[in-house]
Amino acid sequence: MGRVRAGFVKRQAEMLMKLYSSRFTAKFKDNKELVSGVAEVPTKKLRNLIAGYITKKRKKHDQ
């Protein structure tokens, strides 16, 4: 079984993907830097959770 993500992470990621969909890629490192630049995220862990969720969505979408 996989890990359940918090609703806040999903909502933030969906909002960012709506606004900046063309700038996100399937690479976690690039997405992490972009999330830091465009969103006010209070902690590193939360930033990584959001970037990881976006990366997962982009990889699934690109297949």
Secondary structure as UniProt FT lines:
FT   HELIX           7..20
FT   TURN            21..23
FT   HELIX           28..38
FT   HELIX           44..62
//
